[in-house]
Amino acid sequence: MATFKTFRLTRYFSVLSMALILVAGGVLGLSARHQATQQVNKMAEGHNEAMGQVFINQLWPEFSVLLADSTGRSGDALRADARMADLQERTATLMARSHIIKVKVYNRDGLTVFSSDPRQIGEDKRGNAGFQAALAGRSASELTHRNQFDSFEGTLSDIEVVSSYLPLPAPDRVTGVLEVYQDVTPAMHNLGRVLLEVVVSGSLVMVVLYLVQLLVVRYAQEVLRNQEERLVESNRELDARVAERTAELGTINDKLQEEVAERKRAETRLEHLAHHDPLTGLPNRLLFTEQLPRSVGNAQRHKHQVGVLFIDLDRFKEVNDTMGHSAGDELLREVSTRLSQHLRSGDLLARLGGDEFVCVLENLQAPFEASQVAEKLIACVASPMTLRGHEVRISASIGISLYPADGTTPDDLLRAADTAMYQAKKHGRNTYHFYTPEMTQSARERAQLDRLLRHAITNNELDVHYQIKMALGSQATPSGAEALVRWTNPELGAVPPARFIPIAEESGYIVELGEWVLRQACSQLALWRAQGVDIPQISVNLSVRQLERADILETVRSALQENGLAPEMLELEITESVIMDADDAISVMKQLSELGVRLAVDDFGTGYSSLSYLKLLPIQTLKIDRSFVVGIGDNGGDESIIRAVIGMAQSLGLSTVAEGVETLAQLAFLQQAGCEQIQGYLFGKPQPADVFLEGWNARPLT
C-alpha cells in the first residue's frame, strides 16, 4: 500500500482562518457602520419632514406671501424686508427644543428668500442637487460633518448635521423648497459607542470561535490519519448513497413536473392580468382592441350590425374628491357589476380606464336594440348605491356608434361613440346619444376654434369692450361699466362670445383669458381715472375655472395693486351655476370679499341655487337676467319674478342690476319696481374704450 504525505491541516487553517476572520470583521464593521449611519440619516430625515410639516402648518400663510413677493427681488431687498425679523423670531420659537438648528426657504428660481442666518438670504441654489430633487416633488437629505455651524443658538463647533430639502406643494405644482437642518451629533456619538461595543464583542466571539474551530481542526487532523482504513468501508457506503441519491432524483423529478404545471398556471394568470382590469376584473383596453376587429369581421361576414357604446360616469370625480379614492374604486366595482348584469353573455364590456367603459353589442338587427341596452345601463347606474354608509347617486352618459353606418374600422367606431358620448353630456348627462356625421364636423370646428383662440392674445386679436351701467333715481345717470371680451380673427372674422367662451371653458384656456380681461379692464379704468374721467367701478366676469384656482386671490390683488385701484372699484360677476359647481366656492368668495372687492351674482334666477344657500354668499349685487327683462309688458310671470327678486334683494340688503334693457317701457317698469341699476342697448352697446367715453357724459334719460 502506498504511503501518504500528511497534509498539515492545522498550519494552513491557522493562517487562512485568521486572515478570513480579519477580513470578515472589517467588512462587517464597515457594513454595520454604514447601515447604522443610514438609519440615523433616515430617522433624521423623517424628523425633518415632520418639523417641515409643522413649519408649513404654522407659518405657511406668511411664507407663501413672502415667496410670491420674492420674484425679481435682490438679496439686499429681501434682508431689508420688514417681515423678516418677525419670521425669523417665529421660526426660532417654533423650532425650539426640536434639534432643528437652521431653516431656509427657496423660491422656484433657487433664490434663498428666507434663512434663520440672514447672511444667506439671496443665495442662489439652482445648481444644488437636493434643491432640484425637491423642486421635482421629492425630498432629499444629506448627512455631513461641520467644523463650525451658525444655528438658532449661535455658532456650534464639530457637529454632525442632516440637511433635508423638502418641497412646498400647491394644488398644481411645487411653489418652493424648504431646507431644514438637524443636529444629530448626539446620535452619531452614541452610534460610535455602540459600534465600538459591537466590534469588541464581535472580536471576542470570533476569537472564541477561532479557538473552538482550531480544536476541531486538530481533531480532524487525527481523523485524517485513519482515512486509509475507512476507505474500504466508505466505498461500501458509497453504493448505498448512490441508491439513495437515485431515489432522491426521482423525487426531484416529480417536483420539477409540479413546478412546470405551476408555471403554466402562472402564465395563464399573467395572460388574464394582461387582458383584464385588476380593479373590476373586466376586459381592459388591450383585450377590447383585440376583440372589436373580430366582432367587426364577424358582422361583415354575416351581414349583421355591431353597436359600440361608450359609457362615461357623470360627476365621478366628486365622489373621488369628497369620499376618497378607495370609495371611488368601490363605486367602479359596483358599476361594473351592474353593467355586466344587464348585458348578454356574448356582449363585451371593457373598462378603458378611469370612469370610462365601452360595450360591444354583436348581432344587432336594428339600431333600436342598442338604444334599449343603453336605457337599461343608464337606469342601473342611476339606481342609488351605498358607499361607506352613505347613499350615493351618480349617472352615466352613453354615446352609440353602429357598424357599418358610422364606421367600418374599430378606430372609427370608437371615435364616433366617444364623440356621441360628449354630445350626450351636452344634453344634460344621464342620457344616450347616437352618433351623427355632424358631430365630427362640429368637433373639428371646435378644435379649430380652440387652436386659434390659444394664439389670440399673442396675435393681438382680442379686445375688451365696455358697456355702460346706469343708476336709476329720478333720472338715469352713469354708474359704471362692464368689461366684455371680443375676438376678431383674420381667418374667421368676428367670433361671437357665445361661440368661443364655452370652448375656452372646456379647454381650461378660460383661466388665461379671464386673467387677461381682468388686467386689461383694471388697466383701462386706471387710465380713464388718470385722464380725469370719474368712472367709479368696473365689472368683470369670473369663470368657474378661475374660481377653482388656488391663486385667484393673488391674481385679483396684483391686478388692483399694479394699477393703483382701490378694491371697491372692481366688481366680479359670478354666474349662479358657477357658484353651485365650483368646489369650496363660498370660501373663495369670502376671501375676495375680505379683500374689499364687490361681488355680484350674474344671471340670477336661471340656475337652481336655493335661497338658504344664497344668504350665505358674501355678495353685494344680484343681476336680473335679460330673459326676464324681455318679458316686461308681455309676460306677467316675468314681471312677477323681477319684483320678487328685487324685493328679496332689498330684504337681504343687496343692490340689483337689470340686464338687456332696450325699451323705455322696460326702463319705466324697472324704475317703478325699485331696481337700482340697469344696462342694455337702450343706453349703449358694448364699445371699444375710446368709443365708450363718448357716451359716458351724455345727457341722462329721465
C-alpha positions, 0 to 999 in steps of 0.5 A, spaced: 500 500 500 502 506 498 504 511 503 501 518 504 504 525 505 500 528 511 497 534 509 498 539 515 491 541 516 492 545 522 498 550 519 494 552 513 487 553 517 491 557 522 493 562 517 487 562 512 482 562 518 485 568 521 486 572 515 478 570 513 476 572 520 480 579 519 477 580 513 470 578 515 470 583 521 472 589 517 467 588 512 462 587 517 464 593 521 464 597 515 457 594 513 454 595 520 457 602 520 454 604 514 447 601 515 447 604 522 449 611 519 443 610 514 438 609 519 440 615 523 440 619 516 433 616 515 430 617 522 433 624 521 430 625 515 423 623 517 424 628 523 425 633 518 419 632 514 415 632 520 418 639 523 417 641 515 410 639 516 409 643 522 413 649 519 408 649 513 402 648 518 404 654 522 407 659 518 405 657 511 400 663 510 406 668 511 411 664 507 407 663 501 406 671 501 413 672 502 415 667 496 410 670 491 413 677 493 420 674 492 420 674 484 425 679 481 427 681 488 435 682 490 438 679 496 439 686 499 431 687 498 429 681 501 434 682 508 431 689 508 424 686 508 420 688 514 417 681 515 423 678 516 425 679 523 418 677 525 419 670 521 425 669 523 423 670 531 417 665 529 421 660 526 426 660 532 420 659 537 417 654 533 423 650 532 425 650 539 427 644 543 426 640 536 434 639 534 432 643 528 438 648 528 437 652 521 431 653 516 431 656 509 426 657 504 427 657 496 423 660 491 422 656 484 428 660 481 433 657 487 433 664 490 434 663 498 428 668 500 428 666 507 434 663 512 434 663 520 442 666 518 440 672 514 447 672 511 444 667 506 438 670 504 439 671 496 443 665 495 442 662 489 441 654 489 439 652 482 445 648 481 444 644 488 442 637 487 437 636 493 434 643 491 432 640 484 430 633 487 425 637 491 423 642 486 421 635 482 416 633 488 421 629 492 425 630 498 432 629 499 437 629 505 444 629 506 448 627 512 455 631 513 460 633 518 461 641 520 467 644 523 463 650 525 455 651 524 451 658 525 444 655 528 438 658 532 443 658 538 449 661 535 455 658 532 456 650 534 463 647 533 464 639 530 457 637 529 454 632 525 448 635 521 442 632 516 440 637 511 433 635 508 430 639 502 423 638 502 418 641 497 412 646 498 406 643 494 400 647 491 394 644 488 398 644 481 405 644 482 411 645 487 411 653 489 418 652 493 423 648 497 424 648 504 431 646 507 431 644 514 437 642 518 438 637 524 443 636 529 444 629 530 451 629 533 448 626 539 446 620 535 452 619 531 456 619 538 452 614 541 452 610 534 460 610 535 459 607 542 455 602 540 459 600 534 465 600 538 461 595 543 459 591 537 466 590 534 469 588 541 464 583 542 464 581 535 472 580 536 471 576 542 466 571 539 470 570 533 476 569 537 472 564 541 470 561 535 477 561 532 479 557 538 473 552 538 474 551 530 482 550 531 480 544 536 476 541 531 481 542 526 486 538 530 481 533 531 480 532 524 487 532 523 487 525 527 481 523 523 485 524 517 490 519 519 485 513 519 482 515 512 486 509 509 482 504 513 475 507 512 476 507 505 474 500 504 468 501 508 466 508 505 466 505 498 461 500 501 457 506 503 458 509 497 453 504 493 448 505 498 448 513 497 448 512 490 441 508 491 439 513 495 441 519 491 437 515 485 431 515 489 432 522 491 432 524 483 426 521 482 423 525 487 426 531 484 423 529 478 416 529 480 417 536 483 420 539 477 413 536 473 409 540 479 413 546 478 412 546 470 404 545 471 405 551 476 408 555 471 403 554 466 398 556 471 402 562 472 402 564 465 395 563 464 394 568 470 399 573 467 395 572 460 388 574 464 392 580 468 394 582 461 387 582 458 383 584 464 382 590 469 385 588 476 380 593 479 373 590 476 376 584 473 373 586 466 376 586 459 381 592 459 383 596 453 388 591 450 383 585 450 377 590 447 382 592 441 383 585 440 376 583 440 372 589 436 376 587 429 373 580 430 366 582 432 367 587 426 369 581 421 364 577 424 358 582 422 361 583 415 361 576 414 354 575 416 351 581 414 349 583 421 350 590 425 355 591 431 353 597 436 359 600 440 357 604 446 361 608 450 359 609 457 362 615 461 360 616 469 357 623 470 360 627 476 365 621 478 370 625 480 366 628 486 365 622 489 373 621 488 374 628 491 369 628 497 369 620 499 376 618 497 379 614 492 378 607 495 370 609 495 371 611 488 374 604 486 368 601 490 363 605 486 367 602 479 366 595 482 359 596 483 358 599 476 361 594 473 357 589 476 351 592 474 353 593 467 355 586 466 348 584 469 344 587 464 348 585 458 348 578 454 353 573 455 356 574 448 356 582 449 363 585 451 364 590 456 371 593 457 373 598 462 378 603 458 380 606 464 378 611 469 370 612 469 370 610 462 367 603 459 365 601 452 360 595 450 360 591 444 353 589 442 354 583 436 348 581 432 344 587 432 338 587 427 336 594 428 339 600 431 333 600 436 336 594 440 342 598 442 338 604 444 334 599 449 341 596 452 343 603 453 336 605 457 337 599 461 345 601 463 343 608 464 337 606 469 342 601 473 347 606 474 342 611 476 339 606 481 342 609 488 348 605 491 351 605 498 358 607 499 361 607 506 354 608 509 352 613 505 347 613 499 350 615 493 347 617 486 351 618 480 349 617 472 352 615 466 352 618 459 352 613 453 354 615 446 352 609 440 356 608 434 353 602 429 357 598 424 357 599 418 353 606 418 358 610 422 364 606 421 367 600 418 374 600 422 374 599 430 378 606 430 372 609 427 367 606 431 370 608 437 371 615 435 364 616 433 361 613 440 366 617 444 364 623 440 356 621 441 358 620 448 360 628 449 354 630 445 350 626 450 353 630 456 351 636 452 344 634 453 344 634 460 348 627 462 344 621 464 342 620 457 344 616 450 346 619 444 347 616 437 352 618 433 351 623 427 356 625 421 355 632 424 358 631 430 365 630 427 364 636 423 362 640 429 368 637 433 373 639 428 370 646 428 371 646 435 378 644 435 379 649 430 376 654 434 380 652 440 387 652 436 386 659 434 383 662 440 390 659 444 394 664 439 389 670 440 392 674 445 399 673 442 396 675 435 393 681 438 386 679 436 382 680 442 379 686 445 375 688 451 369 692 450 365 696 455 358 697 456 355 702 460 351 701 467 346 706 469 343 708 476 336 709 476 333 715 481 329 720 478 333 720 472 338 715 469 345 717 470 352 713 469 354 708 474 359 704 471 361 699 466 362 692 464 368 689 461 366 684 455 371 680 451 371 680 443 375 676 438 376 678 431 380 673 427 383 674 420 381 667 418 374 667 421 372 674 422 368 676 428 367 670 433 361 671 437 362 670 445 357 665 445 361 661 440 368 661 443 367 662 451 364 655 452 370 652 448 375 656 452 371 653 458 372 646 456 379 647 454 381 650 461 384 656 456 378 660 460 383 661 466 388 665 461 383 669 458 379 671 464 386 673 467 387 677 461 380 681 461 381 682 468 388 686 467 386 689 461 379 692 464 383 694 471 388 697 466 383 701 462 379 704 468 386 706 471 387 710 465 380 713 464 381 715 472 388 718 470 385 722 464 380 725 469 374 721 467 370 719 474 368 712 472 367 709 479 367 701 478 368 696 473 365 689 472 368 683 470 366 676 469 369 670 473 369 663 470 368 657 474 375 655 472 378 661 475 374 660 481 377 653 482 384 656 482 388 656 488 391 663 486 385 667 484 386 671 490 393 673 488 391 674 481 385 679 483 390 683 488 396 684 483 391 686 478 388 692 483 395 693 486 399 694 479 394 699 477 393 703 483 385 701 484 382 701 490 378 694 491 371 697 491 372 699 484 372 692 481 366 688 481 366 680 479 360 677 476 359 670 478 354 666 474 349 662 479 351 655 476 358 657 477 357 658 484 353 651 485 359 647 481 365 650 483 368 646 489 369 650 496 366 656 492 363 660 498 370 660 501 373 663 495 368 668 495 369 670 502 376 671 501 375 676 495 370 679 499 375 680 505 379 683 500 374 689 499 372 687 492 364 687 490 361 681 488 355 680 484 351 674 482 350 674 474 344 671 471 340 670 477 334 666 477 336 661 471 340 656 475 337 652 481 341 655 487 336 655 493 335 661 497 338 658 504 344 657 500 344 664 497 344 668 504 350 665 505 354 668 499 358 674 501 355 678 495 353 685 494 349 685 487 344 680 484 343 681 476 336 680 473 337 676 467 335 679 460 330 673 459 326 676 464 327 683 462 324 681 455 318 679 458 316 686 461 309 688 458 308 681 455 309 676 460 306 677 467 310 671 470 316 675 468 314 681 471 312 677 477 319 674 478 323 681 477 319 684 483 320 678 487 327 678 486 328 685 487 324 685 493 328 679 496 334 683 494 332 689 498 330 684 504 337 681 504 340 688 503 343 687 496 343 692 490 340 689 483 342 690 476 337 689 470 340 686 464 338 687 456 334 693 457 332 696 450 325 699 451 323 705 455 317 701 457 322 696 460 326 702 463 319 705 466 317 698 469 324 697 472 324 704 475 317 703 478 319 696 481 325 699 485 331 696 481 337 700 482 341 699 476 340 697 469 344 696 462 342 694 455 342 697 448 337 702 450 343 706 453 349 703 449 352 697 446 358 694 448 364 699 445 371 699 444 374 704 450 375 710 446 368 709 443 365 708 450 367 715 453 363 718 448 357 716 451 359 716 458 357 724 459 351 724 455 345 727 457 341 722 462 334 719 460 329 721 465 
